[in-house]
Amino acid sequence: MNEVLLDAEIGGIGRAVELGAAAEEGDRQVWSSAGEVLGERTYRDARVRAEWAAVRQGDTIRLPLRIVANDPLWYAELYLHDVFLLFNLAAPGSFGGTISITGGGDFVLDQRLFEYAWATAGSRIDFIPLPRVVAWYDGLRIDPTRAAGTPIARALFHLLHLARSGEDEVLRIVRLAQAAEALRTGEQMLFELRNAVVRPDAPVSHPAVDEDERTLQRIDIADGAAAAVVAALQRLIRS
């Protein structure tokens, strides 16, 4: 296998919510340690090397990737999904955006669920050093080519699907409920809401009808559940 150089351009990085000094310091630390901790990752039959800058410059970055693999584009995408989870478990909301890889299509990894979780959770969520998060994650030995085989893997995969799914209120409720159940966070209101929206006779309004009040109620429940899920994952990392 030959080494292939691919460029990943990631645009739209940056926070939508002001979370204060703790988040700013968390962002600074996670970005400054990325080169050392995530500069090289190996998979069963592949190796990915990334040239991280010590400091994030602006809302768009270029990340050169040197990949030794039979399918370099797939491993580039896999690597960036790993990075997304690891950054956002360390400093929720610190990494995400629209990603374009040389020779491949664009895709979005939206970090706002993590960011809103931190805003909602308060002291239950805090910065965790990136090396600690990476050591925990690698210890899970998750095989991305197979369906999730453990509750933690199921929760993480649901979060990744949500990051790629865009704005879909029902899907967000269902996947968050699945993640919360996997981690046993006890989000009863969310489970009841999930059960209500997936019933065959669930009420459906025309998309032109204004349902702001109902939507806000669902958003509040979903944000609370996201906070519980991210907080539960951070407790596992610290334990």
WONOR-V746025 format. One record per backbone hydrogen bond with DSSP energy under -1.0 kcal/mol. NH is the residue of the N-H (numbers start at 1). CO is the residue of the C=O. If there is no record, write none. Layout:
NH,CO
NH,CO
This chain:
4,67
6,65
8,63
9,100
10,61
11,98
13,59
24,20
25,21
26,22
27,23
28,24
29,25
30,26
31,27
32,28
33,29
37,33
38,34
41,48
43,46
47,68
48,41
49,66
50,39
51,64
52,50
61,10
63,8
65,6
66,49
67,4
68,47
75,71
76,72
77,73
78,74
79,75
80,76
81,77
82,78
83,79
84,80
85,81
86,82
87,83
88,84
89,85
90,86
91,87
94,91
97,109
98,11
99,107
100,9
102,7
104,101
107,99
109,97
110,163
115,111
116,112
117,113
118,114
119,115
120,116
121,117
122,118
124,121
125,122
128,90
133,129
134,130
135,131
136,132
137,133
138,134
139,135
140,137
141,138
146,143
154,150
155,151
156,152
157,153
158,154
159,155
160,156
161,157
162,158
163,159
164,160
168,166
172,168
173,169
174,170
175,171
176,172
177,173
178,174
179,175
180,176
181,177
182,178
183,179
185,180
188,186
191,187
192,188
193,189
194,190
195,191
196,192
197,193
198,194
202,199
209,206
215,211
216,212
217,213
218,214
219,215
220,216
221,217
222,218
223,219
224,220
225,221
226,222
227,223
228,224
229,225
230,226
231,227
232,228
233,229
234,230
235,231
236,232
237,233
238,234
239,235
